[in-house]
């Protein structure tokens, strides 16, 4: 059995997929500079993970580093990074906690989160400096220096050999919120309200924007389908107010109309879900047999209510993925690899999460920051082949239409750090909360909302499909809805407008159908699937399963011999020497498993 030091130094044996042109160019520039710090800005879906792991493999091969440490925002991304590394022959442990001291034998590094680094920065410093290490900081804006996370990242990785920072867009920040290991320059900017100021803007060593990715067929074109409608609500004075989503006068009226439209009791949500389902059906029938859609909800109550509407409108059970669900990561994997049509999510499907078959997004959330918008839309733009396009259904409100209109521009987004050091939330700028007076009576109450197709937004231009002079469409043209180059934006808008009435009839016909809530959440109650199946050679998953099996066998031996668990573990280490099971290599764990089996 190879020693831990040798295991860390051995070059990866498996080869990676062919590199895209931008990835090769970014690697070439890295080789030219040979820097200690390297910042790559690449649009969501472009392949930042592949770039970083290819670089890691090369540095390991040349023995310029002996360990790789990846820091990412969420626990689910730890698994995703570890799986991607394993496909390239790099064994990264995604289960290494702060309670386990050294890096486990048989691995070439580990994947952790910013929250874990903040918990014990000196532990991570010791791991990353024990041998020459490459530290990859994924979505580096999470290391904002205005919070303890930034200080912890600086303390943990300030002395490492190499660092690579990754982000989806360039970002500005305030002078007192510097992100560690990022190079800044002074920059003047103009705010959304017309005010200006001087701040700092990041300077990337390599930049790959959405326009370049679109030209290279690395990402899908995005068609934004905006839906308006009239919302009616009762304000705190008891007055009934009505306003259109797209024609609201003041910001406060627009926010109230938006909130009302998102209310599950109205008709806006089921109408847009039906349009989304219709789009998924056409994609599946014409070139994308596994096409899927994502619904973004503001909170868990709305997510569960939207899931009921999906069941009623489509007849299919959605996957419900909530941020505090311990099974959330497994559900994301199940949805990514499965055939379910729709997933309803709260925050879990944002930055970095990879679901390539998702090509439709329904924006049913109140979040409206540039960062969250770019990251969420990035979940449906990852290209897999020709003639695939992404469709985003969204409320026709000014904040979202403004973000959609600038999707193809090269712009620097303001990326604030997370609000707290305990969570992974971004500053999502939600709509005002639903307030109640001291007697518990709501100060605001949604009454009803309808939905109407407003326009298609493509290339920053709105197309209504009415009076545009577009060539009349034959029925077979429906097959090509939204495929740029086959239908014009005007024709796409005409198709959506034509189907709008059909969808309204469809919703009305199902309005009184039985609400099968007894079946709705059955998908959430499925027993945990063995996600290890079919993943032969995935070392970190092998180790995790072996540790669970050893614990089960120890319990059986303890019960059979009336020996305390701790004593059984001690005897096991005497027969099969090595570190505790939490730090042991796969070979040691297998030997211990066999020893336990002989004791039964």
N, C-alpha and C positions, 0 to 999 in steps of 0.2 A: 504494500500500500504506500503510495507516494506521501511524502511529508506535506504538511500544510504549506510550508514555504515553496516547495516545488510545485504544488497544485496551483498556487497563485501565479507562478512564473510561467507555467506551461502555456504555450500559444494555443488559441482556439483552433479546433480542428475542422469545424464545419464552415462552409463558405456562405456568404450572404447573397441576397438577391442582387441582380444587376443594379448599379447605382443610376439615379437620374442625373441629368446633366448638371443641375444646380448643386446636387450633393457632391459630385465629383469636383466641381469648381470650388466649393467651400472647403473641401479637403485639401485641394491643391494650394489654396491660399493659406491654409493652416500650416502646411509643410513649408511654405515659403517664409512665413513669419516665425514659426516655432515659438509661439507665445506661451507665457504662463497663464494668461487669461484670454479667452476668445468668446465673443458674443455673436450668436447667430440669430437673426430675426427672419423667420420664415412663416408664411401665411398658414393658418390652421389647415391641416390635411396634406401639407406638402411633403412630410416625411422627416421631421426633425429627429425622431427617435432613431431611424435607420442611419442618418448621418452621424449622430453621436456614438452609436454603438459600433459603427464601422471604424470611426476614429479610435475608439477604445480598443478594438481588436488589433488595429495596426500598432498602437503604442504597446500593448501587451506582447505582440509578436516580436517587436524590436527590443523588448525588455526595458523600455523607457519608463514604464510604470509596472508595478506588480499587483496593483489592486485598483478596482473601480468602485466608486461610491456614487449612487444616484440619489438625489433628493428631489421629491415631487410633492404636489399638494395633498393628495388623498391616498387612503389605503388601497382603493381599487387600482389606482395607477401604479402602485408598487407591483401588483400582480401582472399588470400589462407590460411594464418594463422588464420584469423577470422573464416572462414568456418570450418577449422579443429578443432578449439577450440570449436565451437558451437556443433559439433558432439560429443564432449566429455562433454558437459554440462557447458562449461566455456564461458561466454559472454564477448568477447573482441571487443572493438569498433575500426574499422579500419578507421573511418572517422574523428577522433578527430584531429583538426588542432591546430596550435600554436595560432590561434586567439581565440580559446575557452579555457578559463582558467582551471577550475576544470575538473576532470574526470566525465563523465556523470553518473547520477544516474541510477541504474538498471544494471550496468555493473560491471565486476570484474577486469577491466583493459582496456588496449588499445594496438593497434599495430601502430607503427610509423616507420619512416625511419631514416637512419643516417643523411640524409640531413636536416630533420626537427629538429633533436636533435642539429645539428650544428647551426641551426637558432636561437634557444632559449634554450640553455642548462640549464639555471637556472629555467625555467618553468618546464622542465622535472625533474629536481632535486626536485622541490617542490612537484610535483605529486608523485614521487617515494619514497619520505621520509615522506609524510603526514601520511601514514600508512606503516606497514611492507610490503615490496614489493619484489617479485622475478623479476629480469630483465633477459630476455633471449636475448642474442646477437647472431643473426643468421648471418652466414658467417662473422665471427668476423674480418677477415682480412680487412674488409672495415673500421675498426676503427684504421687504421695505425696511429701511433703517429707522423709520419712525416708531417701530414697535420692537418688542423684545426679540421677535423672530430675526430681524436684521442683525441685531447685536450678537445673537447666538450663532448665526451663520458665519459672521466675521470671526468670532472666537474659535469656532470649530474648524474652519477650513482656511484660515489666514496663512497657515504655514505649509500647505500641501504643495506637491510638485506641480500639478497642472489643474486648471479649472476651465470648464466649458459651460457657458450660460446660454439657455435657450428661451425664446419667447415667441409668441404668435404675432405680435405687432411691436413696432417701436413704441416708446412711451416717454411722456414727460413726467416730471415730478417736482416737488417743491425743494428748495435748497436744503431744508432740514430733514428731508426724507430720502437721502441717498441710499441706493441699493448697493450692497457690497459687491466689489469686483466688476462693477459696470463703469465705463468711461462716459463722462458727461461733458456737454458744452452748453454755454449760455444760449438761451433761445427766447425770442419774443413771440407771443402768441395772442390770439384774439379769442375770447370766450364766447359761448353761445348767446350771452346777453349783450354782446357788443363790447364788453370791457376787455381790456388787454392787460398784459403784464410781462414780467421777465421770469423765466424759470430755467430748468435744466432739461435737456433732451438727451436721451441715450444715443450713443454712437456705436453702431454695430460694426463688427469686422466683416460680416457678410450678410447681405439682405436679399431676400427673395420674396417679392410681393405677390398679391393676388393677381394682378394683371399679367405678370410673367408666368405664374402658375397656370392661368387660364390659357394663355397662348401655347404653353407646352402640353396641354391636356393633362396636367397633373391634378387639377381640381375641376369639378363640374361647374358649368355656368349656373347662375342662380336666377330664377324668375320669382319675383315677389308678387303674390296675389293679395291685394288689400281689400278688406271687407268693411264696409261702413254699416250703418243701421241707426235707428232711432232708439235711444235709451230713455226710460222714464224712471224717476226715483223720487222719494220723499226726503226733503232736507230736514235740518234740525228744527226749523220753524213749523214743520208740518205741511209745508207747501209741496205740491207735486210739480216737478220740473221735467221737461222733455228737451232733449238736444240730440243732434246728429253727431256721430263720432267724428266725421270729417269736416263738420261745419261749426263745431263748438266755438264760441267767441273767446272767452277768457280761459286761462290755464286751469283755474279751479273747476269750471264747468266741464272742460275736456277731461280732466281727471275723474270727475264724478261719472261722466258718460262712459268712460273706459271701464271703470270699476263695475258699473252696471252691466255692461256688455259681457264681462267675464263671469258674472254671476251664473251658477249652474242652473238656476230656476228659469232663466230666460231662454230665448230662441236663438240668440247669436251663437252660442257655443255648439249646440247640436247641428246648426246649419253648416258651420265651418268644419266640424268633424265629418259631416257627410261629404263635403267637397274634398276634404283630405282623403277620405276613404275612396272616393271616386278616382282621384289621382293615382293612388296606390294600385287600384285595379287596372288602370290603363298601363301603368308602368309594367306591371306583372304580365300583362297580355302582349306587350310589345317590347321585348328585349331585356327586361329585368325581372325574371320570374321570382326572385326573392325580395323584391322591393319592400321597404318598411317605412313607417313613419314614427316620429317622435312628437309627443305633446308636452310642452313645458308648462307646468302649473306653478302658481306662486307659493302654495302651501299644501300641507298634507290633506286638509279637509277638501280643498278644491280638487286635488288629484284624485281622491277616492270618488268624489261626485262626478268628475269628468269620466272616470273609468266606467261608472254606471251608464253614462250617456253613450260611450263607445259601444258597450254591450247592446244597448237598446237600438242604436242607429245602425250598427254594422252586423249585429248578430254574432260577433266574435269577442272572445275574452281578451282584453289587453293585458300586457305585463305592467304591473304597478311597481315602480322603483322609487323608494323613498330614502332620503339621505340618512335617516337614523335607523334604517332596517339593517340588522346584522347580516342578512342574506342579500344585501343590495349588490355586492360584487358578483355573486353567483348568478343573480338575475340578469345583470348586464351581460355576462358571458353567455348565458342561456339565450338571451334575446339576440345577441350578435351572431351566434352560431346556429340559431334555430330558424323557424319559419313564421313566427307570430307576426301579425301585420302592424300592430301599434303598441308602443310603450308610452305610458303616462309617467312623467318624471318630475321630481322636485330637486333641482340643482345637480343631481347625480350625473346627468348627461350634459357636461359642460366642457371644461378644458381638458384636452388630452384623451378623453374616452373615445375609443375607436369602434365604431359600428359601421363598416363600409357599405352595408346594404341599405342603410337608412338614407333615403333620398328626399323625404318629405318632412317638413317641420311645421307644426302649428304653434304659433306664439300666443299662448293663453296665460301669460304671466304679466305681472305689472313691472317687472324689471326692465330697465331702459338705459343702463349705462353702456357706453361704447365698448368697454371690455367684455361685458357679458354677452352683448349682441354679437360681437365678432367671434367669440369662443363658441357660442351656441350654434350660430349659422355654420361655423366650421365643422360641426358634427355631420352635416349632410352634403358637404362639398367634395369629399374624397373620391376621386375618379377611379373607376375600375376598368372602363372600356369606352369605346366610342358611343356617341349618341345617348349618353346619360346626362340628365339635367336634374338640378335640385329645385324644388318648389317650396317656398316659405309662405304660409298663410298667416296673415297678421292683421290686427285692427288698423283701420285707416286713421291713425292719430299722428299728429305732427312729430312727436319724438321718435317714433319708430320709422316713419317714412323718411325722416332726415337721415337716420342711420343707414337705411336701405339704399337711399340715393347715393350715398358716398361709399358703397361697398367696394366699388372698383377703383376708388381713388387711392393714391399713395398718401396716407395721412397718418399723423402721429397721434395715437390715442392716449388720453390720460389714464394711467393704470394705478389706481390707489391700492395700497397694501390691504390685507385682510383686516377686518374690524378687531378681531381678538386673536390672541395667541392660542386659544383653545380650540378653535374651529377652522374650517377651511372655506368659510363664506367670503365672498367678495362684497364690496360695497355695492349692493344691488339696487339701491335707491327705489324701494317699493312705493306703491301708492299709499296715501295716508291711511292709517288703520281705521277699522270700523269702530266708531266711538259710541259709548252709551252714557246716559246721564246717571246721576246717583241712584235713581230708582231702577236702573237696569233697562230702561227703554232705549232702543236704538236712536241715535241722533241722525242717522242716515239709513235709509232702507231702499234696496233695489226693488223695483216693481216689475219691469219687463224690458226686454230688448229684442229687437228683430235684427236680421242680418241681410245685407244686400251686397252683391259684388260691386266693388267700386272701380278698380282698375288694376292693370298689370304694370308693375314697375320693373323696367329692364334697361340696363345701361344708364340709369339715372333719369329716364323719361317715363312718364305715366301714359298708358294707353287704355282707353275705356272700351274700345271695340264698337263704339257707336258713332256713326257719321264720319268715320275715318277714311272712307273711300277704299277700304281694303277689298281685295278680290273675294267674291262669294265663295264659301267653303262647301265642298261636297261632304257627305256623311263620312266617307273614308278618311277625310282629313283629320277627324277626331283622333285617329290613331297616333298622330304626331304632335299632340298637344304639348306645347312648351319646348319642343326640340329646336334650339336655335339653328337657323340655316334652312330648316324645312318649313317652318311657319314663321311669318313675321310676328313681332310683338303685338301688332294690331289684330292679327288673326287669332293669336293665343287669347287675347282679351275677349274677342268676339265669341270664342268657344266657351270660355268661362261664363260670360254673360248669358249665353244661350242656355247653359246647363243650370244656371241659377234658379230658374223657375222650376225645372225638373227636380232639383234638390229640395225645394220648398214643399212640393207635393209629396216627395218621399218622406220627409220628416213628419209631415202632418199625418200620413198614413200609419206611421209607427208610434205616434204620440201616445196612443191609448193601448199599446201593446203591453203585455205583462212585463213588469220590471223584475227580471230574474236575479234578484240580489243574492239568492241562495247559492247561485253558481258563480256569481261575479268574482269573488275572491278565492275561488278554488285554486286558481293558478298560483296564488300566493302561498297556499298550503301544501304544495307539492313537497314530498320529502326531498331532502338535499340530494341532488344528483352527484354522482361520482365524477367530478370534472377532471379526474385524472385519466379516465378511460380514453384511449386513443392518443395519449401523449407520451408514448414510449421515449425514454431517454431524457425526460424533463427532470433533471436532477433535483431541483429545489422542491418540486412537487413530490418526488420519490421520498425525500428526506422528511417532509411534513407528514406524509402518510405513515412512514415507518415510526416516527415518534408517537403518533396516535396509537398505532398497533402495539408498540412496546408498552405504553401505559395500560392498554386493555389487558395485555398478557400479564403484566405485573399485578394487576388487580386479581386476576384469576389465580396466580401463584400464591398471592397473599391469602386469599380465601381458602385455598386448598391446604396450605401449610400452617394457617393461623399465625403468619409472620407479618409484622407491620410492613407497609409499603416501603418505607425508608430503608429498612433492613434488606428487603429484596433488591432494591436499587443498588445498595452497597455491595451485596454479594455479586450482582451482575457485573459491576465495574471491576471486581476482583478477578472474575473469570474472563472478562473481555476488557482489558485495560484501555484507557483513553479518557477523554474529557467527559463531563456530564452529557447526557443525551441531548440536552438543549444546544450544545455546541459541537456534538460529534458529527463525523462525516458519514456519508451513506454507507460505506463499507463497514464501519464500526457498528452502525445501527443494525445492519443486516445480520452481523455476527451475533449481536445481542438478542435479536429476535429469535434466531435459531437456538441460542442457549436457553431462552425462556421456554421455547417449545419442548425442549428435552426435560424441563422441570415439571411439566404437567403430566 
